[in-house]
């Protein structure tokens, strides 16, 4: 299995789920042991930190706080999510 493809697939799912959130918000919470819980539109994602980083590097999301726990879709992210919804 191609790891990169898996990250991109998870990123696409995370992006389209955040697109369905009224405020386009993604929350990332760190727990002991460095496990990260990512949540958007009432859906929880585990083991998706790489997908979140991928979205940030693509400039499809931006940090909304200084801790890196709250993210928001950018205009580019909204455009990308719209294209994914029609594929």
PyMOL commands that set and color helices and strands:
alter all, ss='L'
color gray80, all
select helices_A, chain A and resi 3-19+32-34+49-57+75-85
alter helices_A, ss='H'
color red, helices_A
select strands_A, chain A and resi 25-30+36-40+43-46+61-63+70-73
alter strands_A, ss='S'
color yellow, strands_A
deselect
rebuild
show_as cartoon
